[in-house]
Amino acid sequence: MISIGKSSGMVEKTGPSRIIFDILNYGFMILFAVACIAPIWHVAMASISDPRMLMANSGILWKPLGKITMKGYRMVLHNKSILTGYGNTLLYVVWNVVVGTISTMVAGFLCSRKDFKLATPLTLFIMFTMMFGGGLIPTYMVYRQIGLINNRLVMMVPGLLNAFYLIMMKSAFEQLDSGYEESAKIDGAGPLTILFRILTPLVKANLAVIIMFTVINVWNSWYPASIYLPRARNLWPLQLFMREILIQNDTTKVLTGTDAAKAADLTSNLVKYCVTIVGTLPILCAYPFAQKYFVTGATLGGVKG
Amino acid sequence: MRRKLVSTVLLCTMGVGMLSGCGSTGTAADMQKSDTNATSQSADASAAASDDFSSPLKISAWVHTDDNNDGYLANTNENPVISYLSKKFNVTFDWQIPAVGSETEQLNLMLGSGDYTDVFDTTFSQQTCQELYDSGVIQDLTPYVEKYMPNYTKYINSNETVKKSAYTDDGKIVYIPDAKNEPTANWGGLMYNRKLLENVTGGKISFPSGKDEPTTIDDWDYMLGLMKQYYDQKGLKDYACLILPAAGYFTTGDILTGFGTTGSYYVDAQKKVQSGILTDQFYNYLVKMKDWYQKGYIYQDFASRSSDPFYFPNQALTYSGSAGIFYGLDAQLGTAMSSKDNGIDVDYHALTAPLDTQNNATALPANGMVNTNEASDVFGAGWVVSSSCSEEKLIRWLKLCDYLFSDEGSMMKSYGLTKEQAGDNAIYKKLGMQDGAYWFDADGNFTYNPVSDPFAASVKVKENQLRIARFPGMTNNTYYNQKTSDTLKDADKIWISNGYSACIPAGVTLTTQESKDLAPLSTAATDYIDSMVPKFIMGTEKLDKDSFAQFEDKVRSLGMDQCLKIEQTAYDRYMTK
């Protein structure tokens, strides 16, 4: 079989081995995609299933069990904490993405400067924090001393500069051809112009990765709030509220009670599925849009042919 | 020059970013806290002697809650009872409530950092109250209790067992319990699906013991045989006549007590602490379980279900009617789990442990295992006062707690506010409960307000939002128990007849050193036991007298003998209090 390569216009010969490879390749990729989608699909179907039938079910659901119900979603969305949590999480995500990314970029740029004498010790200092932590109680005591406990800033300041991302940015800047910077300098550009107008577009791919990681990390974060915001529920992120709802509606707990009606009304069994959907849907929706920038960023180049 | 300047500015920006937050003055109050505590001691002493609550106090309190999303402590100070107590004692509470699921970590963090609240609940403490006291975290309350808590003093002097539980081994009171005037019904136990037996026998169930309900091993043999017959006839592939926990035995003693032993420690007739595992009766249990496993009576995959709670095994089986016998919850009794629309027709009855008549056991329970832990039924988790609490606050707190041991306070703690107490409380008004959370009718019968009746099928507000279940004080269960359904009361009688399993009295406490010594030994021995028992039952490990003797030797060599010695020492100390 002979086919014409779409991109290059070259004629390719497609032999049996190529066909077998394609079949296996596509088959594997489809299986892999199904394996990724199946758990999410199961949760989505379970969240609208009949709770009684759901309790008696084992295995993956491909369609809702019994009559479709939105009871679980009503229970979740009627919880006032969800809105509070959404608001807080959005604030933390936006703050960390905007301020965190700018800080990372600036720090990465600085550490990548060969003419900056403190670049190496500063990089080592930052790398040190990647490998060694103070431990929970000392960290708590430091935060307490500086007034971060039960303070919104504890969610916005300590994790602002991620050492790993900083190293990524530093490497990205170092890999760029020095010609970009030199030509910009000849044209009279200062460091800020060089950083934000010349170099930043060239490291878009790295930025996209960092932003996506930051969004996912902050969106999923609940642990720091559980430790450092014990008296400030109004500052809790969505995931901490959701974790609480999930544990509180654990069927093994809610079933002990005074009346048998509770055994029949198993709506709370749906809550864990509904909470999962409510908590992950925004990030799932955002990811495909962000992915576009991965591709765009990766294919952008400063040197035109 | 300009480049250096920009570099410096950028460096400073980054430095500020990294270190922002430093230098806060918000901790000045904390810094001064110890000084304040020290200087207030003398003032407290004079304030202590009176019932004058004119000076407002703020007490910080750590408490956990997992009741529900709008639990009574979610808006803690709005809770009507807390609001009432705050006014009565001129106290405001600063609550520290950990996120659900993070309780132990939060409490450890508080204890580790030294940032104690004035009072805290020890339910999630990994240290005993004795250990907390020994390490200086909490205060000795003995002189204050005797002076300021007449109701509590009267309570602990009313019963010798309670008194033993109230004091530490060295004669100190270091915590105030959430006590109960009487226990409530058990929340779960063994249950069997009687409907299966009726279906197979056409309603003519005939237990070998001649009784209406299964009570002996012979009865269970008969019952399990019928269950297997039923499931096989239906062609079910995934079913379980009997679901055992992953370890192969119930540490709570269920089933085992029928054989005359238990899954943990017990005190024998000679007042010696023994292990229920290292007994001939446990061997008899293993032999029988192996027999049942081979016959297909026991759930074939039981050993792999280690993440299932023992009281909530494989829900796909239990809720589809494919489980004959399992450890269930009170709300699952009867036909509650039936679903006619889905063809699920079940009728679960409470089940007592099977008396091992095949090995000449004659009565339940054996080995004098009953009535040795009555204190745990009435003496719950305790609240302690931290070393950072001032004496003035301590006395006010204890007076408040003492009120909750009075008849009036006990009713309030357990059931909420009466009409008179509720007054113009905003929450009661909003809920239309101006008549109070409960009342007594003309004949003196207790009646719940339907709005918050915990036994009603549907309520506007959960009862925990109107009471303070986890506070120290006396929980009055009398009226609650009166309202409990007959089904549950009957089931409870059957479950209690299994005998107690945690046979070491609840008041027995270990010293700090004993706890340290016991933990690794106990873990090693238990891990070995839990790995071997399923193998014996499934037949992957030879089971006869010799192999069981080797198993016992190994358990002893792993530290069980030392564990028994430590428990014996603690028990003897408790008995001579």
Contacts between the chains, C-beta under 8 A, distances in Angstrom:
chain1	res1	chain2	res2	distance
A	52	B	319	7.4
A	52	B	339	5.1
A	52	B	342	6.9
A	53	B	339	7.5
A	53	B	342	5.9
A	55	B	315	5.6
A	55	B	316	7.7
A	55	B	319	3.9
A	56	B	315	7.7
A	56	B	316	6.0
A	56	B	319	4.0
A	56	B	320	3.7
A	56	B	321	7.8
A	56	B	339	7.7
A	56	B	342	7.1
A	56	B	344	6.9
A	57	B	316	6.2
A	57	B	320	7.9
A	58	B	238	7.6
A	58	B	316	3.6
A	66	B	341	8.0
A	66	B	342	7.6
A	79	B	69	5.5
A	81	B	69	7.0
A	99	B	17	7.8
A	103	B	13	7.7
A	103	B	14	6.6
A	103	B	17	4.6
A	106	B	10	5.5
A	106	B	13	6.2
A	106	B	14	6.0
A	107	B	14	4.6
A	107	B	17	7.7
A	109	B	10	7.4
A	110	B	7	6.8
A	110	B	10	5.1
A	110	B	11	6.2
A	110	B	14	6.5
A	113	B	7	7.0
A	115	B	3	7.7
A	116	B	7	5.7
A	118	B	11	7.1
A	122	B	11	7.8
A	136	B	109	6.6
A	136	B	112	8.0
A	137	B	109	6.4
A	137	B	112	4.3
A	137	B	113	5.5
A	140	B	109	5.7
A	140	B	113	5.3
A	140	B	115	7.9
A	141	B	113	5.3
A	141	B	115	7.9
A	144	B	27	6.5
A	144	B	30	7.0
A	144	B	113	6.9
A	144	B	115	6.2
A	145	B	24	7.8
A	145	B	27	5.2
A	145	B	30	7.9
A	146	B	21	5.1
A	146	B	22	5.5
A	146	B	23	7.0
A	146	B	24	4.5
A	146	B	26	7.6
A	146	B	27	7.2
A	147	B	21	7.4
A	147	B	24	3.4
A	147	B	25	7.4
A	147	B	26	2.9
A	147	B	27	5.8
A	148	B	21	5.7
A	148	B	24	7.5
A	151	B	26	7.7
A	153	B	21	5.9
A	157	B	20	5.4
A	157	B	21	5.0
A	158	B	21	7.6
A	160	B	17	5.9
A	160	B	18	7.8
A	160	B	20	8.0
A	161	B	14	7.3
A	161	B	17	5.6
A	161	B	18	5.5
A	190	B	2	6.8
A	190	B	6	6.7
A	191	B	3	6.3
A	191	B	6	4.3
A	191	B	7	7.2
A	191	B	10	7.5
A	192	B	6	6.8
A	222	B	99	7.9
A	225	B	99	7.5
A	226	B	98	7.3
A	226	B	99	4.2
A	226	B	101	7.8
A	226	B	102	4.3
A	226	B	105	7.7
A	226	B	106	7.4
A	227	B	102	7.2
A	227	B	105	7.2
A	227	B	106	7.1
A	227	B	109	6.5
A	230	B	96	5.2
A	230	B	97	6.9
A	230	B	98	5.7
A	230	B	99	7.5
A	230	B	106	5.9
A	231	B	94	7.5
A	231	B	95	7.1
A	231	B	96	5.4
A	231	B	97	7.5
A	233	B	74	7.8
A	233	B	97	7.8
A	236	B	99	7.5
A	240	B	99	5.7
A	243	B	99	7.1
A	243	B	100	7.5
A	243	B	101	6.0
A	244	B	69	7.5
A	244	B	99	5.8
A	244	B	100	4.4
A	244	B	101	6.9
A	245	B	69	6.2
A	247	B	66	6.9
A	247	B	100	4.8
A	247	B	101	4.7
A	248	B	66	5.8
A	248	B	67	7.8
A	248	B	68	6.0
A	248	B	69	6.1
A	248	B	100	5.8
A	251	B	312	7.4
A	251	B	315	7.3
A	252	B	309	5.5
A	252	B	311	7.2
A	252	B	312	4.2
A	253	B	66	7.2
A	255	B	312	7.5
A	255	B	329	4.9
A	255	B	331	5.1
A	255	B	332	6.9
A	256	B	187	4.4
A	256	B	188	6.9
A	256	B	329	5.1
A	256	B	330	6.3
A	256	B	331	6.5
A	257	B	330	7.2
A	257	B	331	5.1
A	257	B	454	8.0
A	258	B	454	5.1
A	258	B	455	5.2
A	258	B	483	7.9
A	258	B	484	7.0
A	258	B	485	7.9
A	259	B	331	7.1
A	259	B	454	7.9
A	259	B	455	5.7
A	259	B	456	7.6
A	259	B	457	6.5
A	259	B	485	7.5
A	260	B	331	5.5
A	260	B	333	6.9
A	260	B	334	6.1
A	260	B	336	3.9
A	260	B	485	7.7
A	260	B	487	7.6
A	261	B	336	7.8
A	261	B	457	4.7
A	261	B	458	8.0
A	262	B	331	4.8
A	263	B	329	7.8
A	263	B	331	4.2
A	263	B	332	5.3
A	263	B	336	3.7
A	263	B	337	5.8
A	264	B	336	5.8
A	264	B	337	7.9
